[in-house]
Amino acid sequence: MQYQRSSALFAEAKKVIPGGVNSPVRAFKAVGGTPIFLTHAKGAYLFDADGNTYIDYIASWGPMILGHAHPKVVKAIQERAEKGTSYGIPTELETQIAKQALAMVPHMEQIRFVNSGTEACMSAVRLARGYTGRDKIIKFAGCYHGHADAFLIQAGSGAVTFGSPNSPGVTAGTAHDTILAAYNNLEQVAEIFAANQEEIAAIIVEPVAGNMGCVLPKKGFLEGLRSLCDKYGAVLIFDEVMTGFRLAAGGAQERLNVRADMVTYGKVIGGGLPVGAFAARKEIMAFLAPVGPVYQAGTLSGNPLAMAAGLTMLQLLHEHPEVYDSLDQKTAYLHNEMIAVLTKKGIPYQINRLGSMLSLHFTNAPVVDFDTAAKGNNDFFKKYFHGMLKRGVYLPPSAFESYFLNDAITKEDLDHTLEAFSKTIQDF
């Protein structure tokens, strides 16, 4: 494949945009080479500035469950745009999508729309602190909840030490109230609670992690977090920016049968447009302004374009629950055939999968947390990524990201992917 136009566009972008991109992973730093620049996307396919076509396995990092530019979603956006793009004043659409989302998601009674997954997670933590009257939160290494200061924390030395900032601009004071734990290590979380009794406001966790590859919760891990939060009066927040409406209509709560106190969503709830939301029981949401003292606001919150797209997307998922079986079957087929190729070649690997989330790690050890994910052979991953790219398959440009299948992918697309996969692995 040729990438001259993308290379030229990247060079131009670097003159006016830091690093040439508006989100770091797009720069291909983890895999090397020059990022491709897209012109459009449709269904299962991406089209770049050099005229190349790719089967898409990131789905805009999750939300394009039905594929790109779904006709009904596009029509909803077009019709709404003709009526104005932003008001900063309530619309009936906001109530309609709120009702639709809450009808699909278990245990939640009210929802507040914001502008991104980062904002949703940031607001959820603030609300949990206001609700409990406590300051500290627990997060897990390798789980990404957006770029708010409280989430950009790396590990301290030991189970109950406070974290330290791993990005300039994050203050030590902010880090002091964020305690880091290892994903899937319930004993460590119990130690943290025991050492900080009546100080922990919330646990925030990706119920199925998607930012260290796809990492599944061990049996009893989420249930244990639920029990600890009940015991110590903390709020359990599920970050469902990636899993929401994807693993099931009711997200990870439904799929894994574990109750959260609060859930957060990203662009999936806006049909891929810039939007987010957080939801909880009424007694928690009653602390949120204008009813309660915890302040959160945004002129673009409930933006009519995003609400129209999101409502249409959720209605389609609600009306067609068979999409979840379809996605599971397609992902399982891809998974099983990848195993056959890797086994024949004798390459060390781990494949993690749940529903339509999947990741390949070049390691012999099970991948259950950030430390084990980091042991994968990154040189193998770089070869793998670029081998697939030149054969028309777009994968996440990082070993620490989950694949997301969309239901527009056909059996023929999967077979093309597997042919590309076989050829790529044979080149190792």
Backbone torsions as a table, in degrees:
resi	resn	phi	psi	omega
1	MET	NA	150.2	178.5
2	GLN	-101.4	143.0	-176.9
3	TYR	-131.7	22.7	-174.6
4	GLN	-59.8	-44.2	-178.5
5	ARG	-65.4	-43.7	177.2
6	SER	-60.9	-41.2	179.4
7	SER	-62.3	-42.1	178.9
8	ALA	-65.8	-40.8	178.8
9	LEU	-66.0	-37.0	178.1
10	PHE	-65.4	-42.9	178.3
11	ALA	-60.3	-42.0	177.8
12	GLU	-66.1	-41.8	-178.6
13	ALA	-62.4	-37.6	-178.1
14	LYS	-65.0	-18.8	178.0
15	LYS	-73.2	-27.4	-172.3
16	VAL	-125.5	-11.3	179.8
17	ILE	-125.1	129.8	-179.6
18	PRO	-55.1	119.8	-179.2
19	GLY	72.3	1.2	179.4
20	GLY	79.2	3.8	-176.5
21	VAL	-138.4	160.8	177.9
22	ASN	-105.3	7.9	170.4
23	SER	-155.2	128.5	-164.7
24	PRO	-57.4	-38.3	-174.8
25	VAL	-62.7	-22.4	-179.0
26	ARG	-68.0	-16.1	-174.9
27	ALA	-78.2	-5.8	178.7
28	PHE	66.6	19.2	-178.9
29	LYS	-62.6	-32.5	-178.0
30	ALA	-74.1	-21.1	-175.7
31	VAL	-119.3	-10.6	-178.0
32	GLY	80.1	165.7	179.4
33	GLY	89.7	-173.3	-176.7
34	THR	-108.1	132.3	-179.8
35	PRO	-65.8	149.9	174.1
36	ILE	-83.8	148.4	176.7
37	PHE	-109.5	127.5	-177.0
38	LEU	-89.6	154.0	170.7
39	THR	-107.3	-35.2	179.1
40	HIS	-167.7	172.0	178.0
41	ALA	-144.3	147.9	179.3
42	LYS	-151.6	127.8	179.0
43	GLY	60.7	-120.2	-178.8
44	ALA	-92.5	3.6	-166.4
45	TYR	-118.7	146.3	172.9
46	LEU	-112.1	144.5	-178.6
47	PHE	-127.6	124.4	-175.2
48	ASP	-100.1	176.6	-174.1
49	ALA	-70.1	-13.6	178.1
50	ASP	-96.5	5.6	179.5
51	GLY	85.9	9.8	177.9
52	ASN	-83.8	150.0	178.2
53	THR	-118.4	139.5	-178.3
54	TYR	-132.0	144.1	167.0
55	ILE	-79.0	129.5	-171.0
56	ASP	-93.9	124.4	176.5
57	TYR	-118.5	22.2	171.6
58	ILE	-117.3	-23.8	175.2
59	ALA	51.0	46.5	-176.9
60	SER	56.6	37.0	-177.3
61	TRP	62.3	39.3	168.3
62	GLY	123.6	-42.9	-165.5
63	PRO	-73.4	-21.7	-175.8
64	MET	-80.3	63.4	-174.7
65	ILE	-62.3	-36.6	-178.0
66	LEU	-96.5	1.5	-177.5
67	GLY	103.3	169.1	-177.2
68	HIS	-77.3	147.6	172.7
69	ALA	51.8	47.9	176.8
70	HIS	-59.9	130.9	-172.8
71	PRO	-54.3	-40.2	-177.4
72	LYS	-72.5	-34.4	177.5
73	VAL	-69.7	-43.8	178.4
74	VAL	-60.4	-43.6	179.6
75	LYS	-62.1	-40.8	179.8
76	ALA	-62.9	-40.0	179.1
77	ILE	-66.9	-44.6	-179.1
78	GLN	-61.3	-45.9	-178.4
79	GLU	-65.0	-38.7	-179.7
80	ARG	-72.0	-38.1	-178.3
81	ALA	-60.4	-32.8	179.1
82	GLU	-66.4	-16.8	-179.6
83	LYS	-99.8	4.7	-178.7
84	GLY	114.6	149.0	-172.7
85	THR	-103.8	-17.4	179.8
86	SER	-160.9	136.3	-179.0
87	TYR	-120.3	-39.2	-169.7
88	GLY	69.8	21.5	-179.0
89	ILE	-137.1	146.7	-175.7
90	PRO	-61.0	151.5	172.3
91	THR	-132.4	158.2	176.9
92	GLU	-63.8	-28.6	178.9
93	LEU	-53.6	-39.6	-178.3
94	GLU	-61.6	-40.9	178.1
95	THR	-69.6	-39.1	-178.8
96	GLN	-63.9	-45.9	-179.4
97	ILE	-72.0	-32.3	175.9
98	ALA	-60.6	-46.2	178.5
99	LYS	-62.4	-41.9	-179.2
100	GLN	-64.5	-46.3	-179.7
101	ALA	-63.3	-45.4	-178.2
102	LEU	-68.0	-27.3	176.0
103	ALA	-69.7	-25.9	-177.5
104	MET	-91.9	-29.6	-172.2
105	VAL	-98.7	126.4	-179.6
106	PRO	-72.5	149.5	168.9
107	HIS	75.2	-7.1	-177.2
108	MET	-100.3	142.6	-175.7
109	GLU	-117.3	-26.7	177.6
110	GLN	-141.9	155.5	-175.8
111	ILE	-139.7	144.3	176.0
112	ARG	-122.1	128.7	179.7
113	PHE	-90.7	139.4	178.4
114	VAL	-130.3	-154.6	-170.5
115	ASN	-116.4	-4.9	179.6
116	SER	-167.6	166.5	174.2
117	GLY	-64.5	-38.2	176.6
118	THR	-57.8	-47.4	-179.1
119	GLU	-65.6	-36.3	178.6
120	ALA	-63.4	-45.7	-178.9
121	CYS	-68.6	-42.0	177.5
122	MET	-59.2	-44.6	-178.4
123	SER	-70.2	-36.5	179.5
124	ALA	-63.0	-42.4	178.7
125	VAL	-66.0	-42.3	177.9
126	ARG	-60.2	-43.1	179.8
127	LEU	-65.4	-40.2	178.5
128	ALA	-62.0	-40.0	177.8
129	ARG	-65.9	-42.4	179.0
130	GLY	-65.6	-37.8	-179.0
131	TYR	-68.5	-40.6	-176.3
132	THR	-91.6	-20.2	-174.9
133	GLY	73.6	22.3	-179.0
134	ARG	-119.9	165.3	-173.3
135	ASP	-108.8	-32.8	-167.8
136	LYS	-88.4	148.4	174.7
137	ILE	-128.7	157.0	173.2
138	ILE	-110.5	129.8	171.4
139	LYS	-128.7	171.2	-173.6
140	PHE	-118.1	138.4	177.8
141	ALA	-57.7	130.9	179.3
142	GLY	92.5	-14.5	174.7
143	CYS	-89.8	128.9	-177.6
144	TYR	-109.2	126.9	-178.7
145	HIS	-121.5	29.1	-177.0
146	GLY	96.8	-179.1	-171.5
147	HIS	-103.8	21.3	172.2
148	ALA	-64.5	149.0	-172.8
149	ASP	-52.5	-42.0	-174.1
150	ALA	-64.2	-17.6	-175.5
151	PHE	-99.8	-11.3	-176.8
152	LEU	-94.5	65.0	-173.8
153	ILE	-125.9	136.0	175.6
154	GLN	-105.2	177.2	-172.6
155	ALA	-71.1	147.2	166.2
156	GLY	-92.2	-167.1	-176.8
157	SER	-99.1	92.2	177.5
158	GLY	115.9	167.4	-169.8
159	ALA	-67.9	-31.2	-171.6
160	VAL	-116.1	12.1	177.2
161	THR	-81.8	157.6	177.6
162	PHE	-79.3	156.0	179.5
163	GLY	-79.5	174.8	173.5
164	SER	-129.5	153.4	-176.6
165	PRO	-63.3	141.3	171.7
166	ASN	-117.9	25.5	169.5
167	SER	-145.2	128.8	172.6
168	PRO	-55.4	143.5	-178.2
169	GLY	100.6	-14.2	174.6
170	VAL	-95.6	123.3	-173.4
171	THR	-79.8	155.5	176.2
172	ALA	-61.7	-32.5	178.3
173	GLY	-63.6	-40.6	176.5
174	THR	-64.4	-44.1	-179.2
175	ALA	-62.4	-31.6	-177.0
176	HIS	-59.6	-29.2	-176.8
177	ASP	-96.6	4.9	176.3
178	THR	-113.4	120.6	179.9
179	ILE	-108.4	130.1	-175.8
180	LEU	-96.6	140.3	174.5
181	ALA	-132.7	164.5	177.0
182	ALA	-85.8	131.8	176.8
183	TYR	-58.0	138.5	179.7
184	ASN	74.0	8.1	178.4
185	ASN	-106.7	85.1	-176.4
186	LEU	-67.3	-35.6	-179.6
187	GLU	-61.1	-39.7	179.2
188	GLN	-64.8	-40.3	178.4
189	VAL	-63.9	-40.1	178.0
190	ALA	-62.0	-39.2	177.5
191	GLU	-63.8	-40.6	-179.6
192	ILE	-63.0	-45.3	178.2
193	PHE	-62.1	-42.6	-178.8
194	ALA	-62.9	-33.5	-178.7
195	ALA	-85.0	-11.9	-176.5
196	ASN	-133.4	47.4	-175.4
197	GLN	-61.9	137.3	179.8
198	GLU	60.9	22.5	177.2
199	GLU	-120.1	-17.0	-175.7
200	ILE	-87.9	118.0	178.3
201	ALA	-79.7	-39.9	-171.4
202	ALA	-160.0	154.9	161.1
203	ILE	-105.8	132.2	171.2
204	ILE	-116.8	130.4	-173.0
205	VAL	-149.2	143.0	165.6
206	GLU	-78.2	114.0	-176.4
207	PRO	-60.7	-33.8	163.9
208	VAL	-124.5	114.8	-174.1
209	ALA	-70.0	141.7	178.3
210	GLY	-127.8	6.4	-175.6
211	ASN	-117.0	14.1	167.1
212	MET	-134.7	37.0	-161.3
213	GLY	82.1	-179.3	175.4
214	CYS	-81.1	114.2	-179.7
215	VAL	-122.9	120.7	-175.3
216	LEU	-86.4	148.2	173.8
217	PRO	-70.8	136.8	174.6
218	LYS	-65.8	156.6	178.3
219	LYS	-57.1	125.2	177.5
220	GLY	91.7	-11.0	-176.9
221	PHE	-66.8	-55.0	-179.5
222	LEU	-65.9	-38.0	176.8
223	GLU	-61.3	-38.0	177.8
224	GLY	-66.9	-39.1	175.5
225	LEU	-61.9	-40.8	177.8
226	ARG	-59.3	-45.1	-179.0
227	SER	-65.2	-41.7	179.6
228	LEU	-65.4	-40.4	177.5
229	CYS	-64.1	-39.6	177.0
230	ASP	-64.0	-41.7	-177.2
231	LYS	-65.8	-41.0	-173.4
232	TYR	-103.8	3.6	176.5
233	GLY	72.5	28.6	178.4
234	ALA	-97.4	162.5	-179.5
235	VAL	-95.3	129.0	176.6
236	LEU	-95.1	113.7	-178.7
237	ILE	-105.8	121.2	171.8
238	PHE	-93.8	117.7	172.1
239	ASP	-81.8	101.9	-177.9
240	GLU	-107.2	31.0	175.9
241	VAL	-57.9	-36.4	179.5
242	MET	-97.0	-36.1	-173.7
243	THR	-90.3	-20.1	-174.9
244	GLY	-62.7	129.3	179.9
245	PHE	62.9	3.8	179.6
246	ARG	-103.4	-50.4	-178.9
247	LEU	-72.1	-24.1	176.8
248	ALA	-170.2	169.2	177.2
249	ALA	-57.3	-36.1	178.5
250	GLY	-96.3	13.9	175.6
251	GLY	70.9	-156.0	-177.1
252	ALA	-66.6	-32.4	177.1
253	GLN	-56.0	-45.7	179.9
254	GLU	-71.0	-46.8	-175.0
255	ARG	-64.2	-39.6	-174.9
256	LEU	-102.0	-5.8	176.4
257	ASN	57.6	48.0	174.9
258	VAL	-128.7	133.4	-176.3
259	ARG	-89.5	126.4	171.1
260	ALA	-96.5	161.0	173.3
261	ASP	-87.5	-27.7	-178.4
262	MET	-149.1	146.4	176.0
263	VAL	-129.9	149.7	177.0
264	THR	-121.9	149.2	-179.4
265	TYR	-133.0	157.3	173.9
266	GLY	-114.7	-141.4	-170.1
267	LYS	-66.0	-13.2	176.7
268	VAL	-58.2	-32.3	-176.4
269	ILE	-80.6	-3.4	174.3
270	GLY	-118.8	24.7	178.8
271	GLY	61.2	23.9	179.9
272	GLY	101.5	-10.2	176.7
273	LEU	-77.1	163.3	-178.7
274	PRO	-66.4	106.0	-176.9
275	VAL	-164.1	161.1	173.7
276	GLY	-154.5	175.9	179.0
277	ALA	-163.3	156.9	169.1
278	PHE	-137.3	145.6	-174.5
279	ALA	-136.2	154.7	180.0
280	ALA	-164.1	-177.7	173.1
281	ARG	-69.8	158.9	-177.9
282	LYS	-59.0	-37.2	-175.8
283	GLU	-65.2	-29.1	175.7
284	ILE	-80.8	-46.7	-178.3
285	MET	-65.5	-18.9	178.0
286	ALA	-66.1	-15.0	177.7
287	PHE	-85.5	-2.4	-174.5
288	LEU	-93.7	135.9	177.2
289	ALA	-61.1	144.1	11.6
290	PRO	-90.2	1.3	-179.6
291	VAL	-79.1	-42.8	-176.1
292	GLY	-118.5	-171.1	-170.8
293	PRO	-87.4	-11.0	-176.5
294	VAL	-83.2	116.7	-172.4
295	TYR	-88.7	137.6	172.9
296	GLN	-157.4	135.8	-177.1
297	ALA	-155.7	166.7	176.5
298	GLY	-178.4	126.5	-179.6
299	THR	-59.6	-38.3	-177.3
300	LEU	-88.3	-2.7	178.3
301	SER	-60.7	130.3	-176.4
302	GLY	75.8	23.9	179.6
303	ASN	-50.1	130.8	-172.4
304	PRO	-62.1	-32.4	177.7
305	LEU	-65.6	-46.6	-179.9
306	ALA	-66.3	-38.3	-179.7
307	MET	-66.1	-39.1	179.2
308	ALA	-66.7	-44.4	178.9
309	ALA	-65.1	-44.2	-178.4
310	GLY	-65.6	-42.9	179.1
311	LEU	-60.9	-43.3	179.8
312	THR	-62.9	-44.7	179.3
313	MET	-61.7	-47.0	-179.4
314	LEU	-65.5	-38.4	177.2
315	GLN	-62.9	-40.9	178.0
316	LEU	-62.7	-42.6	178.7
317	LEU	-66.7	-38.5	179.2
318	HIS	-66.8	-38.8	-177.8
319	GLU	-78.2	-19.9	-176.0
320	HIS	-129.0	67.5	-178.8
321	PRO	-63.5	-17.2	178.6
322	GLU	-63.9	-14.9	179.7
323	VAL	-61.1	-30.8	-178.6
324	TYR	-70.6	-40.7	174.6
325	ASP	-64.0	-40.7	179.1
326	SER	-60.9	-47.3	179.4
327	LEU	-63.2	-43.0	178.8
328	ASP	-59.8	-44.1	-177.7
329	GLN	-66.2	-42.4	179.2
330	LYS	-63.9	-42.6	-178.6
331	THR	-69.5	-37.8	177.5
332	ALA	-63.8	-40.4	178.2
333	TYR	-61.6	-47.3	178.2
334	LEU	-59.9	-46.0	-179.7
335	HIS	-57.4	-52.7	-175.6
336	ASN	-64.3	-39.1	179.7
337	GLU	-72.7	-32.7	174.5
338	MET	-63.3	-41.2	178.0
339	ILE	-58.2	-44.0	-178.5
340	ALA	-60.5	-42.6	-179.6
341	VAL	-67.0	-46.2	-177.5
342	LEU	-66.1	-39.1	179.7
343	THR	-64.9	-43.0	179.9
344	LYS	-62.6	-38.4	-179.0
345	LYS	-77.9	-23.1	179.9
346	GLY	79.8	26.6	-179.9
347	ILE	-89.1	136.3	176.3
348	PRO	-65.1	134.9	-177.7
349	TYR	-157.3	158.3	165.2
350	GLN	-136.4	133.0	172.7
351	ILE	-117.4	122.5	175.4
352	ASN	-105.6	138.4	-178.8
353	ARG	-151.1	141.3	164.9
354	LEU	-148.1	123.5	-177.8
355	GLY	59.4	-127.4	-177.9
356	SER	-100.5	20.7	172.6
357	MET	-107.5	138.5	-175.6
358	LEU	-156.9	148.5	171.9
359	SER	-150.2	149.1	178.5
360	LEU	-110.9	127.6	177.6
361	HIS	-120.9	130.7	-179.5
362	PHE	-87.9	78.0	-178.9
363	THR	-156.8	154.4	176.4
364	ASN	-84.5	-21.2	-173.6
365	ALA	-86.4	142.1	175.2
366	PRO	-56.0	140.3	-179.9
367	VAL	-100.8	107.3	-174.0
368	VAL	-124.5	-8.2	-179.7
369	ASP	-161.0	-174.2	-175.7
370	PHE	-66.8	-40.8	-178.3
371	ASP	-61.0	-43.5	-179.6
372	THR	-73.5	-31.1	175.6
373	ALA	-65.5	-35.1	-177.5
374	ALA	-71.9	-11.7	-179.3
375	LYS	-84.0	-4.3	178.8
376	GLY	-64.8	154.0	-179.1
377	ASN	-78.5	103.8	-175.2
378	ASN	-72.9	-27.4	175.9
379	ASP	-64.8	-39.9	174.7
380	PHE	-61.1	-42.3	-177.4
381	PHE	-64.5	-40.0	178.9
382	LYS	-60.3	-45.8	177.5
383	LYS	-60.4	-43.7	-178.9
384	TYR	-61.8	-49.0	-178.1
385	PHE	-59.0	-50.5	-175.8
386	HIS	-71.9	-31.5	175.5
387	GLY	-64.0	-40.0	178.2
388	MET	-71.9	-38.6	-178.9
389	LEU	-61.7	-45.4	-177.7
390	LYS	-70.2	-13.2	176.5
391	ARG	-102.7	14.1	171.7
392	GLY	85.2	28.4	177.8
393	VAL	-126.7	120.1	-178.8
394	TYR	-97.9	113.4	178.0
395	LEU	-107.2	165.6	174.2
396	PRO	-57.9	130.7	-178.5
397	PRO	-80.1	45.2	179.2
398	SER	-164.0	139.8	176.6
399	ALA	-70.6	-10.7	-175.8
400	PHE	-105.9	33.0	177.5
401	GLU	-134.1	145.1	176.4
402	SER	-79.0	150.4	165.6
403	TYR	-80.0	151.0	173.6
404	PHE	-131.1	115.2	177.1
405	LEU	-82.1	149.8	172.0
406	ASN	-115.6	155.1	-171.2
407	ASP	-77.9	-3.9	173.3
408	ALA	-77.1	-15.1	176.9
409	ILE	-65.1	130.0	-177.6
410	THR	-100.2	171.6	174.4
411	LYS	-59.7	-38.3	177.8
412	GLU	-64.0	-39.3	176.8
413	ASP	-63.1	-42.8	179.0
414	LEU	-63.5	-41.8	179.2
415	ASP	-66.2	-38.5	175.2
416	HIS	-62.4	-42.8	178.3
417	THR	-59.5	-44.5	-178.2
418	LEU	-69.1	-34.3	174.7
419	GLU	-64.6	-44.2	176.7
420	ALA	-62.6	-39.3	179.7
421	PHE	-63.1	-46.2	-179.7
422	SER	-61.1	-44.9	-179.8
423	LYS	-66.0	-39.2	179.4
424	THR	-64.7	-45.6	-178.7
425	ILE	-67.7	-34.2	178.0
426	GLN	-65.1	-23.9	179.7
427	ASP	-77.6	-9.4	-176.8
428	PHE	-67.8	NA	NA
